[in-house]
């Protein structure tokens, strides 16, 4: 049996998970939370990760009931992500691999999300919508690559939601996106916002600029409530995502959709995607916040697949890559 430990820390979550042949043995996580109206800076996030990473590592081993000798491979997030947090976690993973005498594996963060989604949902060959704070892509597997069929041409959907949360001072605890989702449930008046789909790609920066400028005027004049704005923003951006996902499904002849990434646990997005899937006679797969929000187990799972197919990362090659494309990775563990 192959046991892999995974280190994830590409943004404001630090997580360490252990996988044994498709079984999640442990998956502790910590989140760096900033005050309302503020984002998280790379240096402060890295400082947070440094402060807690050894505690999380200890927790992961204790929850799994394992010792370092039981681990077969150490996987870490190579990228994409924020430079300082990525470096912090990579350094610890490299150190641990050398101390324990174990092989090391650099994992693509996006592929970690996909492989975790496939493991948990048992989706066979889905069209994947990957939506998070840093990424928005529609992906399908073909000829040993995860091919990108459509993506954002500017900012990610999660970034758009997070930055809107800052404008109206929504709390970042547990996450801005979660709090927008809860407020949107109380919204009833739809405010029309720009809808920007360009072929297979989407753009969120114009919507963000528009709502940033309009929000204070509309709220102060009583035209709508903060809940209405949250509702309207979600409905608009999620409609765009459903449209490009359906187009990719038609192109690939796919009958499955898998939603992964932090925004993927939004129940309204899942509900809208479910309607589209039912109309096409297709099936929707999604996970909850344990596995769709950044976590160590997803890096362990992708590392498990890679390690079993004969991949390892030599120490001199174990750097990080902030801009690491999903389709750069040769998928040696499928077919």
C-alpha positions in Angstrom: 0.0 0.0 0.0 1.3 3.4 -1.0 1.1 6.3 1.6 1.7 9.9 0.4 1.7 13.0 2.5 0.7 16.3 0.8 1.7 19.9 1.7 -0.6 22.7 0.4 0.0 26.4 0.9 -0.5 28.3 -2.3 -2.8 31.0 -0.9 -4.3 31.7 2.6 -4.9 28.0 3.5 -2.2 25.8 4.9 -3.1 22.1 4.8 -1.3 18.8 5.2 -3.1 15.6 4.2 -2.2 11.9 4.1 -3.7 9.5 1.5 -3.3 5.7 1.5 -4.5 4.1 -1.7 -7.5 6.3 -2.1 -8.3 6.6 1.6 -8.0 10.0 3.3 -6.3 9.3 6.6 -6.0 12.9 7.8 -6.5 16.4 6.4 -6.0 19.2 9.0 -6.0 22.8 7.7 -5.6 26.4 9.0 -6.8 29.6 7.3 -5.1 33.0 7.5 -8.0 35.5 8.0 -7.7 39.2 7.6 -10.0 42.0 8.9 -13.1 43.0 6.8 -12.2 45.2 3.8 -8.6 43.7 3.5 -7.1 41.1 1.3 -4.1 38.9 2.3 -0.6 39.9 1.4 1.9 37.3 0.3 4.5 38.1 3.1 1.9 38.1 5.9 0.4 34.9 4.6 3.8 33.2 4.4 4.4 34.3 8.0 1.2 32.7 9.1 2.1 29.5 7.3 5.5 29.4 8.9 4.0 29.9 12.4 1.6 26.9 12.1 3.0 24.4 9.6 4.8 22.2 12.1 1.7 22.0 14.3 -0.4 21.0 11.3 2.2 18.4 10.3 2.1 16.9 13.8 -1.7 16.8 13.7 -1.7 15.1 10.3 0.5 12.3 11.5 -1.4 11.9 14.8 -4.8 11.8 13.1 -3.5 9.2 10.6 -1.9 7.2 13.4 1.3 7.1 11.4 5.0 7.7 11.9 7.5 9.2 9.3 8.7 5.7 8.5 5.2 4.8 7.2 5.2 7.5 4.6 6.3 6.5 1.0 6.5 9.9 -0.6 6.3 13.6 0.2 4.2 15.8 -2.2 4.0 19.6 -2.2 2.3 22.3 -4.2 4.7 23.5 -6.9 2.3 26.1 -8.2 0.3 28.1 -9.3 -0.1 30.4 -6.4 1.4 33.3 -4.3 5.2 33.2 -4.3 6.0 33.6 -0.6 3.5 31.1 0.7 4.5 28.6 -1.9 8.2 28.9 -1.1 7.5 28.5 2.7 5.7 25.2 2.2 8.1 23.9 -0.4 11.0 24.5 2.0 9.3 22.5 4.7 8.4 19.7 2.3 11.9 19.5 1.0 13.4 19.5 4.6 10.9 16.8 5.7 11.7 14.6 2.6 15.4 14.8 3.3 15.1 14.2 7.1 12.8 11.2 6.5 14.8 9.9 3.5 11.7 9.9 1.2 11.2 10.8 -2.4 9.8 14.3 -3.2 7.1 15.3 -5.7 6.1 18.7 -6.9 2.4 18.8 -7.7 0.3 21.2 -9.9 -2.3 22.8 -7.6 -5.1 22.6 -10.2 -4.5 18.9 -10.9 -4.6 18.3 -7.1 -8.2 19.7 -7.2 -9.2 17.6 -10.2 -7.7 14.3 -8.8 -9.3 14.9 -5.4 -12.7 15.6 -7.1 -12.4 12.4 -9.2 -11.5 10.4 -6.1 -14.3 11.7 -3.9 -17.1 11.8 -6.5 -16.0 8.7 -8.6 -16.7 10.8 -11.8 -15.3 8.9 -14.7 -14.3 11.4 -17.4 -16.0 14.7 -16.6 -15.8 18.2 -18.1 -14.2 20.0 -15.1 -15.1 23.5 -14.0 -12.3 24.7 -11.8 -13.2 27.9 -9.9 -11.3 29.4 -7.0 -9.8 32.7 -5.8 -6.9 32.4 -8.2 -8.2 30.3 -11.1 -11.2 29.9 -13.4 -10.9 27.3 -16.1 -13.0 24.8 -18.0 -11.0 21.6 -18.4 -11.3 18.2 -20.1 -8.9 15.3 -20.3 -7.5 14.4 -23.7 -4.3 12.5 -24.8 -2.4 12.6 -21.6 -3.2 16.3 -20.7 -5.8 18.2 -18.9 -6.7 20.6 -21.7 -8.1 24.0 -21.0 -11.1 24.7 -23.2 -12.0 28.1 -21.6 -10.8 30.4 -18.9 -10.9 33.9 -17.4 -9.0 36.4 -19.5 -8.4 38.7 -16.5 -9.2 37.9 -12.8 -10.6 34.7 -11.3 -14.3 34.4 -10.2 -13.2 33.9 -6.6 -11.1 37.0 -6.7 -14.0 39.0 -8.1 -16.3 37.9 -5.2 -13.6 38.5 -2.6 -12.9 42.0 -3.9 -16.6 42.8 -3.9 -16.8 41.6 -0.3 -14.0 44.1 0.6 -16.0 47.0 -1.0 -19.1 46.4 1.2 -16.9 45.3 4.2 -18.2 41.7 4.4 -16.3 39.6 7.0 -13.5 37.3 5.7 -14.3 34.7 8.4 -14.6 31.8 7.4 -14.3 33.2 3.8 -15.7 36.2 1.9 -17.3 33.9 -0.7 -19.2 31.9 1.9 -20.5 35.1 3.5 -21.6 36.5 0.1 -23.4 33.2 -0.5 -25.4 33.5 2.8 -26.3 37.2 2.1 -27.3 36.4 -1.5 -30.0 34.0 -0.1 -31.7 37.0 1.4 -31.5 39.1 -1.8 -34.6 39.3 -4.1 -34.1 42.3 -6.4 -31.9 41.6 -9.4 -29.6 44.4 -10.4 -28.5 44.1 -14.0 -24.7 43.8 -14.3 -22.4 43.4 -17.3 -22.3 39.9 -18.7 -19.0 39.1 -20.4 -18.6 35.8 -22.2 -16.2 35.8 -25.2 -16.4 32.5 -27.0 -15.2 30.0 -24.5 -13.6 32.6 -22.2 -15.0 34.9 -19.5 -14.0 38.3 -18.1 -14.8 39.4 -14.5 -12.8 42.7 -14.2 -15.5 44.8 -15.9 -18.3 43.4 -13.7 -16.2 44.1 -10.6 -15.4 47.7 -11.7 -19.0 48.4 -12.5 -20.4 47.0 -9.2 -17.5 48.6 -7.2 -18.5 52.0 -8.6 -22.3 51.5 -8.4 -22.5 49.8 -5.0 -22.2 52.8 -2.7 -24.5 55.0 -4.8 -27.2 52.3 -5.0 -26.9 51.4 -1.3 -26.9 55.0 -0.1 -29.9 56.0 -2.3 -31.9 52.9 -1.2 -32.2 51.5 -4.7 -31.2 48.0 -3.4 -29.7 46.3 -0.4 -26.3 44.7 0.1 -28.0 41.3 -0.1 -29.5 42.3 -3.5 -26.0 43.1 -4.8 -24.6 39.8 -3.5 -27.5 37.9 -5.1 -27.1 39.8 -8.5 -23.4 39.3 -8.6 -23.6 35.6 -7.9 -26.4 35.1 -10.5 -24.5 36.9 -13.2 -21.0 35.4 -12.8 -22.4 31.9 -12.2 -24.6 32.1 -15.4 -21.4 32.9 -17.3 -19.7 29.8 -15.8 -22.6 27.5 -16.6 -22.7 28.8 -20.2 -19.0 28.1 -21.0 -19.2 24.7 -19.2 -22.2 23.7 -21.3 -20.3 24.8 -24.5 -17.3 22.7 -23.5 -19.6 19.7 -22.8 -21.1 20.0 -26.3 -17.7 20.2 -27.8 -16.3 17.1 -25.9 -19.5 15.1 -26.1 -19.4 14.8 -22.3 -22.2 13.7 -20.0 -20.5 14.6 -16.7 -19.6 17.8 -15.0 -17.2 18.0 -12.0 -17.0 21.3 -10.1 -13.7 21.8 -8.1 -12.0 24.6 -6.3 -13.0 26.8 -3.4 -15.9 28.5 -5.2 -17.1 25.0 -6.2 -18.7 24.4 -2.8 -21.2 27.3 -3.4 -24.6 25.6 -3.4 -26.1 28.2 -5.7 -23.5 27.5 -8.4 -24.1 23.7 -7.9 -27.9 24.3 -8.2 -27.5 26.3 -11.5 -25.2 23.7 -12.9 -27.6 20.9 -11.9 -30.4 22.5 -13.9 -28.2 22.7 -17.0 -27.0 19.1 -16.6 -30.6 17.8 -16.2 -31.6 19.6 -19.4 -28.8 17.8 -21.2 -29.4 14.4 -19.5 -26.0 14.8 -17.9 -24.7 14.2 -14.4 -23.2 16.8 -11.9 -20.5 15.9 -9.5 -19.4 18.2 -6.7 -17.7 18.0 -3.2 -18.2 19.9 0.0 -15.8 22.3 1.8 -13.6 19.6 3.2 -12.2 18.8 -0.3 -13.1 21.7 -2.6 -11.4 24.3 -0.5 -7.5 24.1 -0.7 -6.3 21.2 1.4 -3.3 18.9 1.8 -5.1 15.7 0.9 -5.7 16.8 -2.7 -1.9 17.3 -3.1 -1.4 13.9 -1.5 -3.9 12.3 -3.9 -2.3 13.8 -7.1 1.1 12.9 -5.7 -0.1 9.3 -5.1 -1.2 9.1 -8.7 2.0 10.6 -10.0 4.3 8.5 -7.7 2.5 5.2 -8.7 3.2 6.1 -12.3 6.9 6.4 -11.7 7.3 10.2 -11.2 9.5 11.9 -8.6 11.1 15.4 -8.4 14.8 15.6 -7.9 15.9 17.9 -5.1 17.7 20.3 -7.6 14.4 20.6 -9.5 12.1 21.1 -6.5 11.5 24.9 -7.0 8.1 26.6 -7.2 6.4 28.0 -10.3 3.9 30.8 -9.6 2.4 30.5 -13.1 2.1 26.8 -13.6 -0.5 25.9 -16.3 -2.8 22.9 -15.8 -2.0 21.8 -19.4 1.8 21.8 -18.8 1.6 18.6 -16.9 1.9 15.2 -18.7 -0.8 13.0 -17.2 1.0 9.7 -17.0 -1.5 8.0 -14.6 -4.6 7.9 -16.9 -5.1 5.5 -19.9 
